[in-house]
Amino acid sequence: MNVCDVLLDVLTQYGVKYIFGIPGDAINELIESIRKQDTIKFIHVMHEESGAFAASAQAKLTGELAVCVGTAGPGAIHLLNGLYDAKADHAPVLAITGQVETEYLGTSYQQEVALKALFEDVSIYNQVLLDPRQLPEIAALACQVALAQKGVSHLTIPANIATQKVSKYVKGNPVLRQHYELRPSKEELQHAAELINNAEKICILAGIGARNGVKELLKVAAHVKAPIIKALRGKDILPDENAFTLGGIGLLGTEPAYKAMKECDLLMIAGSDFPYSGFYPGKHVPVIQIDENASHIGRRHPVSVALVGDCKLTLDDLLPLLSEKKNNKFLTDMQDEMIGWLKHQNKMETSKDVPIHPQTLTRTISDHAADDAIIVCDTGTVTVWGARHFYMKATQRFTLSGGLASMAYGLPGAIGAQLLYPGKQVIALCGDGGFAMLMADFATAVRYKLPVKIFIFNNSKLGLIQMEEEAKSGNPEYETHLFNPDYAKFAEACGATGYTVREAAELKGAVVSALSAAEPCIVNVFVKPDELTMPPNVTIGEAVNYIKAKITEFISDDEE
């Protein structure tokens, strides 16, 4: 077996099913090794960035290792944005890059790039394979570190090393998989319990790190009468119909969640690294934070008690120490606030106005999506609509580019998800700007017969950027308008189905048809271009800036 054969065998032991990338001369031997086996499938994308995003989405949805590859030089460089997405959202991804032959290293040879230096910041494990005797250890270590530390590993293999034989390797050699239980100390748990038992208005902020402990989370919430707020990446840990849920927090969140945060007298954070300090309660309010990564605790907001441990195990240990609350006024008050908020949102979501409100489009998709659908959301104003107006139900999943907040995640993320879950409905919520960036990979979905459903919120602009120009800076809109192609015709040109929707009366029919189709679809919906993405709490400064910007735009238009 040569170097690439052994590498693939190790990846097979770690359960890898797909490798995303584009063939190239420096990785030809790896491509040949993939061809000769039938366990791992190569997915030929149109852009390596798409491949890295697809791998990142798979790793986020499963917690398992996903893999992408790029050839020397530009192929490797193209991976970086998707890998930074994986880094920011703690997703275990292995990036394999080719390199020029070792005899040419250091000579400024064609496509020679200092890849180890280039990948230093994005990766937690970063090595160049220079001797076949480094295998299988170096490959197993790259996989192990990515999984254990939930991040990006990177291996560079020069083209001449890739062809060399590996002696003394036994195919199918078993690899070590880490399994451990992490719990806080009894003293820390007792301290946390004392604070909770002495509080009256407890609020829980839950993130994606609490996914494995949802049952325990609900038991604690019911025991201490605490509403639950979901951080954006944890949107799918609880259905929105759950009585304890107040929706999301932050600029994309709900008014009841904002109010609960500001009125609580104790906050428990379970598996969340929510970064926006302005939405936390005052510093006089005690905070208990549960996280298996100790470096996350206290870095966003002062913490009274740090519970370093697995959320499920920690909450299970904490519950017997808690006194059951009799007073549920804070919880019921916040639930009433949520009922009122949902009624208010319902008016816009069910509107028949033209142009179509993006809230109406989101709600229509939400109402007709399958109970086990996977929702992949892009970055931009569409993130606001997806966060607020897509109501999670049953076992639906929701993923996006959270920490990096990169545009263009929607389509490749949907491709990665559909490959992993071929029997499930996969929906991508995309802005027209984000979709345009990597739209060529819709042809990849068609090529591999992946029935992804792409909904484009077409407002012909970079809507979130316009809002930032106007509300944050008080500047008039500048260079945010987009010149879009006909996306429905583009879908047809790729061999798929395309829909164009301009009227509210056409919306439900197009959504239902697309969701029930057996092939990939693009639904291009023209939405109201000046719909405001209002945060749950608008400051006076933001309002003044927005008014200033609009006056300036009006004067400029009048002069023209």
Rosetta blueprint (number, residue, H / E / L):
1 M L
2 N E
3 V H
4 C H
5 D H
6 V H
7 L H
8 L H
9 D H
10 V H
11 L H
12 T H
13 Q H
14 Y L
15 G L
16 V L
17 K L
18 Y E
19 I E
20 F E
21 G E
22 I L
23 P L
24 G L
25 D H
26 A H
27 I H
28 N H
29 E H
30 L H
31 I H
32 E H
33 S H
34 I H
35 R H
36 K L
37 Q L
38 D L
39 T L
40 I L
41 K E
42 F E
43 I E
44 H E
45 V L
46 M L
47 H L
48 E H
49 E H
50 S H
51 G H
52 A H
53 F H
54 A H
55 A H
56 S H
57 A H
58 Q H
59 A H
60 K H
61 L H
62 T H
63 G L
64 E L
65 L L
66 A E
67 V E
68 C E
69 V E
70 G E
71 T L
72 A L
73 G L
74 P H
75 G H
76 A H
77 I H
78 H H
79 L L
80 L H
81 N H
82 G H
83 L H
84 Y H
85 D H
86 A H
87 K H
88 A H
89 D L
90 H L
91 A L
92 P L
93 V E
94 L E
95 A E
96 I E
97 T E
98 G E
99 Q E
100 V L
101 E L
102 T H
103 E H
104 Y H
105 L L
106 G L
107 T L
108 S L
109 Y L
110 Q L
111 Q L
112 E L
113 V L
114 A L
115 L H
116 K H
117 A H
118 L H
119 F L
120 E L
121 D L
122 V L
123 S L
124 I L
125 Y E
126 N E
127 Q E
128 V E
129 L L
130 L L
131 D L
132 P H
133 R H
134 Q H
135 L L
136 P L
137 E H
138 I H
139 A H
140 A H
141 L H
142 A H
143 C H
144 Q H
145 V H
146 A H
147 L H
148 A H
149 Q H
150 K L
151 G L
152 V E
153 S E
154 H E
155 L E
156 T E
157 I E
158 P E
159 A H
160 N H
161 I H
162 A H
163 T L
164 Q L
165 K E
166 V L
167 S L
168 K L
169 Y L
170 V L
171 K L
172 G L
173 N L
174 P L
175 V L
176 L L
177 R L
178 Q L
179 H L
180 Y L
181 E L
182 L L
183 R L
184 P L
185 S L
186 K H
187 E H
188 E H
189 L H
190 Q H
191 H H
192 A H
193 A H
194 E H
195 L H
196 I H
197 N H
198 N H
199 A L
200 E L
201 K L
202 I E
203 C E
204 I E
205 L E
206 A E
207 G L
208 I H
209 G H
210 A H
211 R H
212 N H
213 G H
214 V H
215 K H
216 E H
217 L H
218 L H
219 K H
220 V H
221 A H
222 A H
223 H H
224 V H
225 K L
226 A L
227 P L
228 I E
229 I E
230 K E
231 A L
232 L H
233 R H
234 G H
235 K L
236 D L
237 I L
238 L L
239 P L
240 D L
241 E L
242 N L
243 A L
244 F L
245 T E
246 L E
247 G E
248 G E
249 I L
250 G L
251 L L
252 L L
253 G L
254 T L
255 E H
256 P H
257 A H
258 Y H
259 K H
260 A H
261 M H
262 K H
263 E H
264 C L
265 D L
266 L E
267 L E
268 M E
269 I E
270 A E
271 G L
272 S L
273 D L
274 F L
275 P L
276 Y L
277 S H
278 G H
279 F H
280 Y L
281 P L
282 G L
283 K L
284 H L
285 V L
286 P L
287 V E
288 I E
289 Q E
290 I E
291 D E
292 E L
293 N L
294 A H
295 S H
296 H H
297 I L
298 G L
299 R L
300 R L
301 H L
302 P L
303 V L
304 S L
305 V E
306 A E
307 L E
308 V E
309 G L
310 D L
311 C H
312 K H
313 L H
314 T H
315 L H
316 D H
317 D H
318 L H
319 L H
320 P H
321 L H
322 L L
323 S L
324 E L
325 K L
326 K L
327 N L
328 N L
329 K H
330 F H
331 L H
332 T H
333 D H
334 M H
335 Q H
336 D H
337 E H
338 M H
339 I H
340 G H
341 W H
342 L H
343 K H
344 H H
345 Q H
346 N H
347 K H
348 M H
349 E H
350 T L
351 S L
352 K L
353 D L
354 V L
355 P L
356 I E
357 H L
358 P H
359 Q H
360 T H
361 L H
362 T H
363 R H
364 T H
365 I H
366 S H
367 D H
368 H H
369 A L
370 A L
371 D L
372 D L
373 A L
374 I E
375 I E
376 V E
377 C E
378 D L
379 T L
380 G L
381 T H
382 V H
383 T H
384 V H
385 W H
386 G H
387 A H
388 R H
389 H H
390 F L
391 Y L
392 M L
393 K L
394 A L
395 T L
396 Q L
397 R E
398 F E
399 T E
400 L E
401 S L
402 G L
403 G L
404 L L
405 A L
406 S L
407 M L
408 A L
409 Y L
410 G H
411 L H
412 P H
413 G H
414 A H
415 I H
416 G H
417 A H
418 Q H
419 L H
420 L H
421 Y L
422 P L
423 G L
424 K L
425 Q L
426 V E
427 I E
428 A E
429 L E
430 C E
431 G E
432 D H
433 G H
434 G H
435 F H
436 A H
437 M H
438 L L
439 M H
440 A H
441 D H
442 F H
443 A H
444 T H
445 A H
446 V H
447 R H
448 Y L
449 K L
450 L L
451 P L
452 V L
453 K E
454 I E
455 F E
456 I E
457 F E
458 N E
459 N L
460 S L
461 K E
462 L L
463 G H
464 L H
465 I H
466 Q H
467 M H
468 E H
469 E H
470 E H
471 A H
472 K H
473 S L
474 G L
475 N L
476 P L
477 E L
478 Y L
479 E L
480 T L
481 H E
482 L L
483 F L
484 N L
485 P L
486 D L
487 Y H
488 A H
489 K H
490 F H
491 A H
492 E H
493 A H
494 C L
495 G L
496 A L
497 T E
498 G E
499 Y E
500 T E
501 V E
502 R L
503 E L
504 A H
505 A H
506 E H
507 L H
508 K H
509 G H
510 A H
511 V H
512 V H
513 S H
514 A H
515 L H
516 S H
517 A L
518 A L
519 E L
520 P L
521 C E
522 I E
523 V E
524 N E
525 V E
526 F E
527 V E
528 K L
529 P L
530 D L
531 E L
532 L L
533 T L
534 M L
535 P L
536 P L
537 N L
538 V L
539 T L
540 I H
541 G H
542 E H
543 A H
544 V H
545 N H
546 Y H
547 I H
548 K H
549 A H
550 K H
551 I H
552 T H
553 E H
554 F H
555 I H
556 S H
557 D H
558 D H
559 E H
560 E L
